[in-house]
Amino acid sequence: MNKTLTTALITSCLMSGTVLADDDCNDSVADWQPKERLHQKMTENGWEVKRIKVDDGCYELKGFDRKGNRIEAKFSPASLKIIELAVEFDDSGDASDYLDLGNQSSQEKSDTYINSASDTAKNKPKVTIE
């Protein structure tokens, strides 16, 4: 039993390392656009850029969106396409800039999200991980 458990643990560690390696950007340095272009693009979208650095071959940006929410985003340095985004919402929890629910009012958007989320939760099995 212990041998099987050890093998499973080692296998999962090796597999997780492979998955983590896929997060890296593999753009040729010759194709990279300057950080200033990313800074300008995001400033035009209303973001306040605090820092752009290279991490795992990607541009990593930290700052605030136009509503003052803290953001951390990863971009492809060649295409400047967003790869990963983390948003820390303030107390208002307004995610309307990040959710497109059609041409509904803010209240209708909230109601639609709440109703669809609770309907979905009723139809899915509960999962417990220990």
MARROTI-377379 format. One record per residue (C-alpha): residue number from 1; x, y, z. Coordinates in steps of 0.2 Angstrom, whole numbers. Each point is the difference from the previous one (the first is absolute). Last residue first. Example, Ala and Ser with C-alpha at 12.3 -4.5 7.8 and 13.67 -1.06 7.14 Angstrom:
// residues 2
pt n->2 x->68 y->-5 z->36 .
pt n->1 x->-6 y->-17 z->3 .
This chain:
// residues 130
pt n->130 x->-51 y->81 z->12 .
pt n->129 x->-9 y->5 z->-16 .
pt n->128 x->-19 y->1 z->1 .
pt n->127 x->-10 y->1 z->-16 .
pt n->126 x->-18 y->5 z->-1 .
pt n->125 x->-10 y->-7 z->-15 .
pt n->124 x->-5 y->13 z->-13 .
pt n->123 x->-18 y->4 z->-5 .
pt n->122 x->-4 y->11 z->16 .
pt n->121 x->16 y->10 z->-3 .
pt n->120 x->-4 y->4 z->-18 .
pt n->119 x->-17 y->8 z->6 .
pt n->118 x->9 y->10 z->13 .
pt n->117 x->13 y->6 z->-12 .
pt n->116 x->-13 y->4 z->-13 .
pt n->115 x->-11 y->10 z->12 .
pt n->114 x->14 y->10 z->7 .
pt n->113 x->8 y->4 z->-17 .
pt n->112 x->-17 y->5 z->-7 .
pt n->111 x->-4 y->11 z->15 .
pt n->110 x->17 y->8 z->0 .
pt n->109 x->-1 y->4 z->-19 .
pt n->108 x->-18 y->6 z->2 .
pt n->107 x->5 y->12 z->13 .
pt n->106 x->15 y->6 z->-10 .
pt n->105 x->-12 y->3 z->-15 .
pt n->104 x->0 y->-13 z->-14 .
pt n->103 x->9 y->2 z->-17 .
pt n->102 x->9 y->-17 z->0 .
pt n->101 x->7 y->-9 z->15 .
pt n->100 x->18 y->5 z->-3 .
pt n->99 x->10 y->-3 z->16 .
pt n->98 x->17 y->8 z->3 .
pt n->97 x->-5 y->19 z->1 .
pt n->96 x->-16 y->-4 z->9 .
pt n->95 x->10 y->-8 z->14 .
pt n->94 x->-7 y->12 z->14 .
pt n->93 x->5 y->-8 z->17 .
pt n->92 x->-5 y->16 z->9 .
pt n->91 x->13 y->-4 z->14 .
pt n->90 x->15 y->0 z->-12 .
pt n->89 x->3 y->-13 z->-12 .
pt n->88 x->17 y->-9 z->-1 .
pt n->87 x->2 y->-4 z->-19 .
pt n->86 x->12 y->-14 z->-6 .
pt n->85 x->2 y->-2 z->-19 .
pt n->84 x->10 y->-13 z->-10 .
pt n->83 x->5 y->-1 z->-19 .
pt n->82 x->-4 y->18 z->-6 .
pt n->81 x->5 y->3 z->-18 .
pt n->80 x->15 y->12 z->-2 .
pt n->79 x->4 y->-10 z->-16 .
pt n->78 x->19 y->-2 z->2 .
pt n->77 x->1 y->2 z->19 .
pt n->76 x->-14 y->-11 z->4 .
pt n->75 x->-9 y->8 z->15 .
pt n->74 x->-2 y->-5 z->18 .
pt n->73 x->-11 y->11 z->11 .
pt n->72 x->-1 y->6 z->18 .
pt n->71 x->-14 y->11 z->5 .
pt n->70 x->-5 y->11 z->15 .
pt n->69 x->-18 y->7 z->-2 .
pt n->68 x->0 y->19 z->-2 .
pt n->67 x->-15 y->1 z->-12 .
pt n->66 x->11 y->4 z->-15 .
pt n->65 x->11 y->-16 z->4 .
pt n->64 x->14 y->1 z->12 .
pt n->63 x->19 y->-5 z->-1 .
pt n->62 x->11 y->-15 z->-3 .
pt n->61 x->5 y->-7 z->-17 .
pt n->60 x->10 y->-15 z->-4 .
pt n->59 x->8 y->-2 z->-17 .
pt n->58 x->3 y->-18 z->-4 .
pt n->57 x->16 y->-10 z->-2 .
pt n->56 x->-2 y->-8 z->17 .
pt n->55 x->-1 y->18 z->8 .
pt n->54 x->5 y->16 z->-9 .
pt n->53 x->-5 y->16 z->9 .
pt n->52 x->-14 y->13 z->-2 .
pt n->51 x->-4 y->11 z->16 .
pt n->50 x->-12 y->12 z->6 .
pt n->49 x->-12 y->2 z->-15 .
pt n->48 x->-16 y->9 z->3 .
pt n->47 x->-13 y->-8 z->-11 .
pt n->46 x->-12 y->11 z->-10 .
pt n->45 x->1 y->-9 z->-17 .
pt n->44 x->12 y->13 z->-7 .
pt n->43 x->11 y->-4 z->15 .
pt n->42 x->0 y->-18 z->-5 .
pt n->41 x->5 y->3 z->-18 .
pt n->40 x->13 y->13 z->6 .
pt n->39 x->8 y->-12 z->12 .
pt n->38 x->0 y->-14 z->-12 .
pt n->37 x->9 y->11 z->-13 .
pt n->36 x->12 y->6 z->13 .
pt n->35 x->5 y->-18 z->4 .
pt n->34 x->7 y->-2 z->-18 .
pt n->33 x->-7 y->-13 z->-12 .
pt n->32 x->8 y->-17 z->0 .
pt n->31 x->3 y->-8 z->-17 .
pt n->30 x->19 y->-1 z->1 .
pt n->29 x->-2 y->-8 z->18 .
pt n->28 x->-8 y->-15 z->-8 .
pt n->27 x->-17 y->-3 z->9 .
pt n->26 x->0 y->-15 z->12 .
pt n->25 x->-10 y->7 z->14 .
pt n->24 x->-1 y->-11 z->16 .
pt n->23 x->-16 y->-7 z->7 .
pt n->22 x->4 y->-17 z->-9 .
pt n->21 x->14 y->-3 z->13 .
pt n->20 x->-13 y->0 z->14 .
pt n->19 x->-9 y->-15 z->-9 .
pt n->18 x->16 y->-10 z->-2 .
pt n->17 x->5 y->3 z->19 .
pt n->16 x->-18 y->-6 z->4 .
pt n->15 x->3 y->-16 z->-9 .
pt n->14 x->17 y->-3 z->9 .
pt n->13 x->-8 y->3 z->17 .
pt n->12 x->-15 y->-11 z->-4 .
pt n->11 x->11 y->-14 z->-5 .
pt n->10 x->10 y->1 z->15 .
pt n->9 x->-15 y->0 z->11 .
pt n->8 x->-8 y->-14 z->-9 .
pt n->7 x->16 y->-11 z->1 .
pt n->6 x->1 y->4 z->19 .
pt n->5 x->-18 y->-5 z->2 .
pt n->4 x->2 y->-16 z->-10 .
pt n->3 x->16 y->-5 z->10 .
pt n->2 x->-9 y->4 z->17 .
pt n->1 x->-14 y->-12 z->-5 .
